[in-house]
Amino acid sequence: RRVAEALRARLVRNARHKHASGLIEKALRSVDVELGNTIVDELFSNFDTVQSLIRNQFGMYVLKDITLLPQYTNKVRSSLESLSADLQGSKQGRKLLELLATLD
């Protein structure tokens, strides 16, 4: 929990960082639901934030990991629907859309 709280200080920046992104992924699997929802809400808080994650290799890893966690799938789906054009523009984005489609 302490690690997750520390990562929240610069959450979007950390989500795009090579090493910190992996810590965010691990933290989301181990923290309580309340803190996990807070982190996911912050990552999907606005269009620009989500777009910056989509355009970054490590941000995409975080998005994919969140998508695979059942408690966050619906939040991810609703947030990414409006960004499907951006997702189609990159290889990783297309893979994320395919991943969402397989979860239906």
Secondary structure, DSSP 8 states (H G I E B T S, - for coil): -HHHHHHHTTHHHHHTSHHHHHHHHHHHHHS-HHHHHHHHHHHTSSHHHHHHHHTSHHHHHHHHHHHHSTTTHHHHHHHHHTTHHHHHTSHHHHHHHHHHHHT-
